[in-house]
Amino acid sequence: MNSLERLENTFYGKPRDRTPLLGGWISVPRYICRIAGVNEDAFWADPFTVSIAAYKKLGMDGIIDVIVPRSKEDFRIIDANSYRRAETGLSLEDALEDIEKRPGAAELEAAFDFEGEYAKFRKGLENGRAACGDMVYMPAQWGAGAKLQWYDDYGYESFFIIVAAYPDHAKKLMEMGGATGRLKNRLVAQAVREGLYPHGILLGEDICSQQGPMISPEFLEEFYAPQLKKGLEPLLEAGCKPVWHSDGNVRPLIDMLIACGIQGFQGFQPECGMTLEYMLEHRTREGEPLVIFGPMAVTTELPVMSPREVKKRVRDVIAQCEGRANLVLFTSNTINPDIPFENLIAMYEAVLEN
């Protein structure tokens, strides 16, 4: 069974020879270099190619993204500029004026050049597929479905004030986000139909802290959920399985997300109550098992376990999901330097040796 067959069978709960593996989120260059057998100068000369070579050696079935730190002095994709979301330089008044000037949902949809945008999207997929070879190139589609993270545009403070105190502006943002997310999913759905993209798609919005949603579930139910439900329609019509990225305590939103058409979840953070055991209690709105990308925790498991314990955890996870969820083994988030190299290798060996 090849990687595409293994993944597609898993998405639909069909027999497969083993649990598939997802890669792309190792954010430690020295680990990538050690696996690929090159030095760090070679990595920084061509991080993508070296990373792909490493993931091939690890036996990955699919590639979600290729995480490359922004510089040699940092890790993950975090650097001194990463917290611009807290302060964009726009005042609240500027943000409100900008929202008023932006085209509405109907205008966005009318102006969308599907053919032109799809040509660019297809080209990116074809380049990624050529580089990945037998591995399945399935890059995450952030913002697909319905954009919610408008704090990227306006900063945290202004965004949350708008949500709380300016309902007309907040509603327009949700409608704009729904339109852009739906348009993006039209591109993904077309690529799926053409066989350029598999049926499992990682997407989602970071809107939860470790305590819970940063916006009230009541607001999200009224203004965001209808946009997400509409935005997911192109994927669901193409037979896709949208999988929601789950940072923080997403539990208060799980039922809403499933009702909108989310078919699976990626994560999770056990310290927030987002455990595999909790997720296995849920099914899709059609009553089918969820797709799980995970659940190896980069906080409470991989940094502190021994390699033997990591292997046992992987085998336990596979057994827990049998008949209850469609598991693709992945991590809850990026693999950082606090995770021992031996634990990283043990996680993948546990599947390949099984």
Sequence and secondary structure as in RCSB ss.txt:
>XXXX:A:sequence
MNSLERLENTFYGKPRDRTPLLGGWISVPRYICRIAGVNEDAFWADPFTVSIAAYKKLGMDGIIDVIVPRSKEDF
RIIDANSYRRAETGLSLEDALEDIEKRPGAAELEAAFDFEGEYAKFRKGLENGRAACGDMVYMPAQWGAGAKLQW
YDDYGYESFFIIVAAYPDHAKKLMEMGGATGRLKNRLVAQAVREGLYPHGILLGEDICSQQGPMISPEFLEEFYA
PQLKKGLEPLLEAGCKPVWHSDGNVRPLIDMLIACGIQGFQGFQPECGMTLEYMLEHRTREGEPLVIFGPMAVTT
ELPVMSPREVKKRVRDVIAQCEGRANLVLFTSNTINPDIPFENLIAMYEAVLEN
>XXXX:A:secstr
  HHHHHHHHHTT   SS  BEE  B  HHHHHHHHT  HHHHHHSHHHHHHHHHHHHT SEE      SSTT  
TT  TTGGGGG  S  HHHHHHHHHHS  HHHHHHH  HHHHHHHHHHHHHHHHHHHTTSEE    TT S    T
HHHH HHHHHHHHHH HHHHHHHHHHHHHHHHHHHHHHHHHHHTTSS SEEEE    B SSSBSS HHHIIIIIH
HHHHHHHHHHHHTT EEEEE  S  GGGHHHHHHHT  EEE   GGGT  HHHHTT B TTS BEEEEEEE TTT
TTTTS HHHHHHHHHHHHHHHTTTEEEEEEESS B TTS HHHHHHHHHHHHT 
